[in-house]
Amino acid sequence: MTEVFTVLSYILFFAALFANFVLNYIRYMHMFQLGSYHASEQFKWIGGNIGEIVRRHICAIMMLVLLIIFAFYSITGSLTSAAVLIVFSLFSLPKKAKKKLVFTPRVIRMCITSTLLYACIVVCAFILGYYFPLVPVIAYPYVQLLAVFMPMLANIVNKPIEALVNKHYIDDAKRIINELPNLTVIGITGSYGKTSTKFYLNKLLSAKYNVLMTPESYNTTMGVVKTVRGSLNATHEIFICEMGAKGVGEIKEICDIVKPRHSMITSIGAQHLETFKSIDNIIKTKFEIADCIDHGMVFLNFDNEYIRNRKIDKNIISYGFSEKFEYYADSIAVTSKGTSFTVHHGSEESAEFTTKLIGEHNVQNIVGAIAVANKLGISLNELKTPVRRLEAVPHRMQIIDRGTSVIIDDAFNSNPSGAKAALDTLSLMEGYKILVSPGMVELGEQEYELNKAFGKQAAAVCDFVIAVGEKQAVPIVDGLKEAGFPEDKTYVAHSLNDALAKTDTLKPGGLKKIVLLENDLPDNY
């Protein structure tokens, strides 16, 4: 009977050990997924969250060491160790996340690999413990801490498998594209504006064609491949493919798969500088979408100086706000109800448009979409109704009227030009103007200065500023102070919920509250 209890106590101990590992592992895998499975992003997160990692592990590890030293090979020791692990596992329960961990096939494969690696270490340590009692004392605490690095380790082990899986999916996507010779693929990229322009272009082209676009922000190689394999079929006449990148060569990789006939660059600016390292690398990467075009058209936003100054030997269709461009908008009038403007196609034709969307930057994106649709056979007059029916893309300058307040949801924005454009739009609104923002990230060495400049811009527009996150708030608050913004009109919130609660307490003296939610950082920040 004693032997049965001994075995059961060991089983309970190892079950508690594994449960503690799994709960911590899920947290670290979640962060690894949000960092696009890049080890550099994960190490950056680890460096910025040492306090959380210590809290997750230190107490459990210390108690585990003591219990193993004094009583591991007894029933009491095993049961006590299990109880301690279970108690401390409560501190590792998953938190509510903005974007939950998605158990994709890749993540499942990494979880299986991690479990096998973990089991091998634990079993080997247990067996060796009979001959060398100190082995479990050393191994078990370390194997719990290994949860921090296990997602990265499993990713390395699985690399050959992932390469074969990805190659199979990519080859299948290429086959599907090659079997649709009449399909027109339009590639869209840009540092910002590409997702909104994609949605607008989809609506405009759908007036005449059967169109498929990459959904949401499916703009990575495997996101595009998934769209092609899962949604593209012979009935589609046009495929609008959004292409994103964090490094040189990534857009070319997508172009090699979908072979765009026409392409479009909406903007180039300081974004993902941590991975690109320089603006020259960003320019080079964005223009990979133009380099792949042989006989088609390349639509370029010539208001952007980086785009305008890049010389390429292609059939360029320029658009923007200058009459020097082939397609341009003028007579722009913005109100809280929407925007009206006139689009000119050189001296050939022009038409007046209205949209529920607000802001000049939206007009710029719409003009780009109009240029593409017009070149593909839809007249400006035919485009008036689709433009009037355009809806805001969720979390991209989306207006939510709540009666006593208006929310401008720009939570997906994370670049200096877009942030300034959002403030420009806020300045046009009538009411008590409140900014809620954690600032911008992934801007490399320029991050502090660009967020400080954002704070200065906000000081000229806003009546009240709520900076989210103690670390992230520093440059914004510094910019506000330098611009002479009143300190009693500034609040540093520890979370978005705290920030929104603060907006509810503000009493603007009868004015309607206009709340701009500018950027909302993912869970790994």
N, C-alpha and C positions, 0 to 999 in steps of 0.2 A: 504493500500500500504506500509505503514511504517513497518507493521508487516512482510510483505513478504520480504522486504529488510533486516529486522532484522534476520529472519530465514536464508536467503541466506548468510548473513555475518557470521553467526555462522557456517553454513555448510562449507564455504570457510576457516574459521579459523581452524576447526577441520580437514579438508582435508589437509591443509598446515602442521598442527601439526603432522598428521599421515605420510605424505610424508617425513618430516624431520626425523621422527623416523625410517621409513623404510630404508632410505638411509644409516643411521648410523648402523642400525641393520644388513644390508647386509654385511657391512665391518666386523662387529664383528662375524657374522656367518661364513664368509669366513675364518677368522683366527681360529675359533673353529674347522672347518672342517680340516684345515691344521694341527691342533694339535691333530687329530684323536679323537675329541670329548672328550678330557681329560681336566677336570677343572684345573688341576695343570698346564698344558701347557698354557691354556688360561690366568690364573692369571700371569704366567711368562711373557706372551706377554704384558698384561696390564701394569705390572710393568716396562717393558722396553720401553713402548710407551705412557707414561703419557702425554708427550707434545702434541702428536697428538690428544689424547682423549680430553684434555683441549681445544685445538683449535677447535675441532668439536662441542663442547657444550657450552663453557663459554659465548661467546658473545650472542648467541641465547637465552640462559637461562636468562641472565641478562636483555636483552631487553624484553623478555617474562614476567618476573616478574614485570618490571616497567609498561608495558602496561596493564597487568591484574590488577595491583593495581589501576591505574588511570582511566582506561576506558574499562574494559573488557565487561561490560554490556551495551555498546553503539555500534552502528553500526560502528562508526569511529574507536573505539578501536579494534573491531574484525577485521576490514579490515586492519588496520595498523599492528596488530599482525600477520595476515596472510602474509602480504607483507614482514615483517621482517623475518619471518620463511622461506619464499620462497627464499629470498636473501641469507640467511645463509645456506640454503640447497645446494646452488651451491658449497659450500666448502666441501660438503659431497658426491659429485658425485663419483662413483666408479673409481678407478685408473686402469691403464692397469696392468694386473697381469700375472705372468709367468704361473701360473696354476689357472684358473678361478674357482669360486664357482660352484660346480656341484649340481644341484637341484635334488638330489636323493630322492626316496620316504621318507627316514628318514628325510632329510632336509625339505621337503615339510610338513611333519607332525609337525616338530618343528616350522615351520613358522606359521602354522594354530594355534597351541597352543599359540604361542607368540602373535598373533593377537587377539585372544580371551582374553588373560590376559590383554593386553594393553587396549582393548575396555572396559573391565569391570572397570578398574581403572579410565579411562577418563570419562566414563558415570556416574559412582558413584560420582566422584569429581564434575562433572557439576551439578548433581541434588542437592548434598549437598551445592553447592555454593549459592543456593537461600536462604538457611537458615544460612549458615556460610560462609560469603564472603571470608574468608582467605583460605578456603580449596583449591580452584583452584590455588591460589597464591603459595601454598606449593606443591600441587600434580602435576601440569602440568610440572614445571621444572624438578621435580624428575623423572617423568615418561619418560621424554626425556632421562635423564641420565641412566635410567634403561635399555636402549638399550644395554649398555655395558655388562650387566649381563643376559639379557633376553635369549640368546641362552643356557646358562648353566641352567637357571631356567626351561626353556621348556624341556631341556634334562632330568632333574630330574622328572618333572611332567609326561613325556612320558615313563619313565623307565619301568613300568609294560607292557605298550603296546609294546615297542621295544623288551622286553624279549619274549613276546608271538610271535611276528612276526619272530624274529630270530630263535626261537625254531621250528616254522613251516618250515622255509627255511632249517634249519640244518637237521631236520628229513627227509625232502624230499631229501636232498643230500645223506643222509645215505641210504635211500631206493634205490636210483639210483645206488650207489656203490654196494649194496648188490645184486642187480639184474644183476650184471656183474661179475660172479665168475671167469671168465677167464681173466679178466683185471689185468695187472701188474701195480701196483702203485709204483712209485719211488719218495720218498720224498727227497728234497734237502734243506739244511739250511746252515748257516754260517754267521759270522759277516760281511764278504765281499766275493765277488766272486761267490755267489750263483746264481745271475741272469745271469751273463755271462756263467757260467757252464751249467745252464739250457738251454740256447739258443744253446750252442755247442752240448750238449747231444741230444737235439731235432733233430738237423741236422744229427748227426751221426746215431741215431736209425732209422730215417726216411728212411735210405738206405734199410731197411729190413722190418720195421714194420709201421703200421698205428698209429701215435703218436699224442697225445694231450698234450699241456703244458699250465700251467697257464700263461696268457698273461702279458706282461709288468711287473709291480711290484705288481700283484694281489697275495700278499703273506700273507694277514691277514685271519682270520677265515671266515669272510663274503665274502672276495674276492675269496677265494677258493670255497666256497659254490656257489657263483654266476657262477663260471666257470663250476662246476659240473652240476648245474641245466640248464645252458644255452647252453653248448657246448658238454658235454660228451655223447656219444651214443654207441650202441652195436658194431659198426664197429671199434672202437678204441681198439687196443691191449695193448698199454702202455699209462699211464697217468703220466706225469712228474709234480710233485706238489712242487712248491717253497713255503717254510714256513718261514715267518719272525716273529719276536717277539720283544716286548719292556718290557716284564715282565715274571716272572717264571710261567709256566703252559700253556702259550699260544700255544706253539708248540704241546704239548700233546693234547690240545683241537682239533687242526687240525688233528692230527694222529688218534684220536678217530672217526673222521668223515670219512676219506679216507682210513684208514687201509693200510698203505704202506707195500709192500712185501719186498722192499729193501730201504735202505736209504743212504744218503751221507752228510758228513759235510766237507765243503770246507775250513773253517777257524774259528778261534776264536780269538777275540781281543777286544781292548777298543772301544766299540761303544754302544751308548744308555746307558752310565753309569749313566746318570741322573735318569733313570727309573729303571735300574737293580741294582744300588747302589754299586755292587762289581763285580769283574771279576769271582768270584766263582759262583755267580748267573747266569752269562752269560754261563759259562761252563755247569752248571746243566741244564739250559734251552735248550741249543743246543743239549745236549745228550739225551733229551727227545725223539728225533727222532730215536735214536739208541735203547733206552729202549723198544720201542714198537715193535721191530722186533723179531719174534719168530724163524723162520727157514730160513729167507732170509739172504742176504749179507749186511754188513755195510761198505761202502766205506769211508775211512778216509784219509785226507791229513796229512801224518805223518811228513811233513816239519814243521808243526805247533806244537810247543812244548806243548801247552795246550791240543791239541788233542792226541798227541803221549803219553803224560804222564798219560792220563786217562785210567784206566784199566776197561775193560768191558768183560763180558763173552758172546761174540757174534762171528759170522763168519766174521772176519775183513778182508777186502781187502785194503791193504795200498798202497798209491801212493805218488809220489813226485820226488825228485832229487837224492836220495841216492840209491845205488845199494842194500842196505839192504831191500828195500821195494819191494813188489810183482810187482808193475808197476813203472818204473822210466824212466826219460828222461836224456840224456846226449848229448854231442856234439852239444850244443846249439850255434847257430850263428845268431846274430841279426843285421839287416841293416835297413835303412829307407824304403826298399822295402818289408820287411817281415822277417820271422824267419824260420830257418831250425833246425831240431833236430831229435834225434833217440829215439824211445821208446822201452824199453825192458820189456818183461813179464818174469821175473826171468831169468832163463837160457833156457827157452823153445823156445821163439821166439822173434824176434826184427824186426823193420821196420823203415825206414827213412821217415820223414814227412816234408812238407813245408806248410807254411801258410802266408797269407797276413798280419796277425796280428803281432804286434811287442811287445816285452817285455817278460821277463822270467815269469812274473806273468800270462800272457796269456797262456804260455806253460804249466804251472802248472795246470791251469783250464782245458786245452785241454787234458792233461794226465789223469785227473780224469774222463773226459767224455769218453776217449778211454777205460779206465779200465772197466767202466760200460758196454759200448757197446760190448767190447770183451767178457766179462763174459756172456752176453746175446746172444752170438752166432755169432758175426760178427768178422771175422779175422782181424788182424792188416793190412794186405795187402788190404783188402776190404775197410778199413777205410781211406786209403791214399787220395782218390779223395774227399770224403766229407770234410776231414780236409783242403785240399787245397782250397776248395770252401767256407770255413767259412768266414763270414763277421763280422766286428766289431759290437757289440751291440751298438745302438745309445746312445751317451753321455758317453760311457765307453771306453776310449782310442780309440775313433773313429778318424781316420786320414782324414782330409779334405784338399786336395791340391788346393791352389788358385793361383798357378803359382809363383808369387813373394813371397808368404808366405805359410806356412803349419800350419793348426790348429790341435792341438791334443785335441779333445773334451773329457774331463774326468769329465764333469759337475755333473754326478750322484755319484761321489766318495765322501766319507765323513769320512774316517777313516785313522789313522796314517800309517798303513802298505801299504794301497793302494796309499796314497799320496807319500810315499817314493818310491814305485815301479814306479809311474808315473815320478818322478824326475830322477830315474835311467834310464828310457827309454829315457827321454829328453836328458840326457847326451850322449846318443849314436848317436843323430842326429847331422848332420853337418849344421851349420848356426848360426844365432844370436838368442840365446835362451831367450825367454821372458816367465815369469810366471805371470798368472793372477789368483788370488785366494782370497776369503774372509776367508780362513782357514776352520776349522772344528768346528762343534757344537755338543751338546748333549754328551759331554765328562766329565760332572760333574766337580769335583774339579781339575781334571787334564787338563782341557781345555786350560788354559793359558800356562802351561809348554809344552804340546804337540804341540800347535801352534807355540810356541817359537822355539822348536826343529825343526819344519817344516821350519821355517825361516832360521835357521842355515844350514839345508840341502840344501835349495834353494840357499844360498850364495855360496855353493861349485859348483853349476851347472850352474846357470843362469848369463846372461849378463845384464838383466834388470828385476826388479820385480815390479809388480803392485798389491798392496794389496787393496782389495775392502771393503769399509765401514769403517768409522772412528773408531768405537768401535772395530770391528773385526780385524782391521789392527794392533792394538797395539802390541799383542804378536809376530806377524810375523815381524814387523819392529824392535822390540827389539831383536829378534833372528838374524836378518840381521846385526844390529849394533854390536852385541856382536861378530859376526863372521868377522867383519871388512869390510863388504860390503859397497861400495861407496854410500854415501847419494844421490849423483846426479843420481844414477842409480836406485833409489827407488821412487815410486810415489804412493800416497794414493788416490784412486778414490772413489767418493761418490756412484757410481752405476756401474753395468756391462757395460752399454752403454758408460759411461765416460771412463771406462778402455779400451774398444775396440777402442774408438776414440783416446786414447793416443797411442795405439800400431800403429795406422796409421801414427802418427807424427814422430815415431822413424826412424832414418836414419842409418841403420847398415853398411854403407859403402860398398854396393855391395853384402853383404852376404844375404842369404835367411833367412827371419824371421820365426822362429819356435815358435809358440805361444801355450803354454800349458794352457788350461782352466781347472783349478783344483778345482772342486766343484763349485756349484752355489746354494746359499742358497735359500730356499723357501721364499714366500712372508711374512711369519710370523717371519722372522729374519731381 
